[in-house]
Amino acid sequence: MVRAVQRTRKSSEHDTEPVAQTATCLHTTPATLNEALLGLRAGTTAGVCLALVVAMALLLELWFGFGLTPKVIIVALATFFPAVISTGGGNAPPSKIG
């Protein structure tokens, strides 16, 4: 985290003196942790949602067989919730959008 950088500073034309300058990364740690936690949250949410969809699809296949019925139900469920969310957002008053 802490790194020493050696520079040479001339106090006169012939005299050179090394100056140690320390640079720390501690001031960027909160922003980095925030970005990492947001990425972790997004990845975990996507993974859990995908796992639930796969589990639901497998259960529907077991309950209704391997024909057309479970496939139609899976597509209906996959399109129902985004349609409800989009319609709900479209029906909100303009002051509450965004």
N, C-alpha and C positions, 0 to 999 in steps of 0.2 A: 504493500500500500504506500509506503513512504520510500521515495527515491531521492538520492542525493545526486545533484548535477554539479559537475565541476566546471567552472569557467575561469578564465584568466582575465584579470583586470589590470590594466596598466595605470600605475600611479604616476609614473614618469616614462620617458621614452625607453629606458633600459631596464626598468624594474618591473617584473611581473609577479603578481601575487594571486594564488588560487583562492577563489571564493566558493564556499559550499552553499548551495542554495537548495533548500528542501521543498519539494512539491508534494502535496498530499491529495489524495483522491477522496478524502472523507466528505467533502462538500457535495460530491456527486452520488454518494451512497444512497440517500433517501430516494432520489429520482430513479436510480437503477433498481432498487428494491420494489418501488411502486410499479415500474414497467414489468418486472419479473412476476410479481403477484397478479397483475392484470392478465398477463399471458397465461399464467397457471390457472386462473379462474376461467378464462375463456376456453382453454383446452379441456379442462375438467368438465365444464358444462356441456361442451360439444360431445365429449366422449360418453358422458352419462346419457344424454339425449339419444345418441346413436345406439347405445347399448339397449335402451328401453325400446326403441323402434325395432331393433333386431329381435329382441325377446318377444315383443308383441306379434311380429310377423311369424315367428316360429310357433307361438301359441295358436294363432289363427290357422296356420297350416295344419296343426294337429287337430284342432277342433272341427274345421270345415273340410278337411281333406286337401288334395293337391290339385283340385280343379280350378275353375274360373272364380268361384265365390270368394275364397280368401284373398285372391289378387285384387278383386274389385273392392273388397272391404279395406284392404291396406291402402290402396290409392285414395279411396274416399276419406279415410282418416288422415292421410298425409296432406290432403288438400283442404280439409275442413278447417283445421286450426289456423293456418296462415290466412285463409279467407275471412275467418271471424276477426282476427286481429287487424287485418287491413280495413275491413268494413267498420270496425269500431273506431279506428283512427280517422277514417274518412267522415264519420258522423259526429265527431267531436267539434265543439265550437272552435273557430279560428284562433282564439286566444290560448287554447290549451294544446294546440298542435306544436310540436317541436319543443 
